[in-house]
Amino acid sequence: MKNRGVSIVIALFAVFAMAAVTQASTPTGGTRHAHTGAKVSMKTARATALAKVPGGKIKRAELEREKGRLIYSFDIRVPGKSGIEEVQVDATDGSVVSVVHETAKKERQEAQQEKMEKKTPAAGH
């Protein structure tokens, strides 16, 4: 009788584990990153971004919500070229949202703005 109870517990655990994996799957068979909501992995998004900037090296990468859209943002430096290329990849479908060249001056301004945003907590948080 005791073995039967253990078997039932193991079977229930397996059912719940399978349900959790099924819920975390995307329609394309990938895994949803449950804590972020991203369906595309950082690794996949990096490859997409680097394909847009041949010869570049990623200097900064982040997952952020911009204008209500969950995106990966990559700052990519190209040897011999000033500034950076900012490539944004949609974290839900892997499409390229934008590719923008930022001058060194613009890059410094953005870094300064991000510092200020981190110092000032958002209202309601």
C-alpha positions, 0 to 999 in steps of 0.5 A: 500500500505504501509503494502505491502511494509513492507511485501516485505521488511520483506520477502526479509530480511527472504530470505537473512537471510536463504541464510546466514544460508545455506552458513554457514552450513557444509555438516555434518549439523554443523555450519561453524565459519565464522570468522575463517573458522573452520567447527568443533566447539572448544567444539567438538574438545576439546571433541575429544582431551580429549578422546585421553588423559584420565584423562587429563585437558586442560591447553591451547587451540588455533585455528591456521593455521599450515602448511596450515592446520587449526587446534585446538591445545590443551596442556593437562596435566595429573596428575602425569605425567611430561610435556604435551600431545599436541593434534591437531584436524583438524578444518575442519573435526574433525579428530585427526592430532597428539598426541605428548608428550612434555617434560617440557623443550620442552614446555618452548622452545615453549613458548619462541618461541611463545613470540618471534613470537608475538614480531616480526610482520610477513612480509607483515602484 
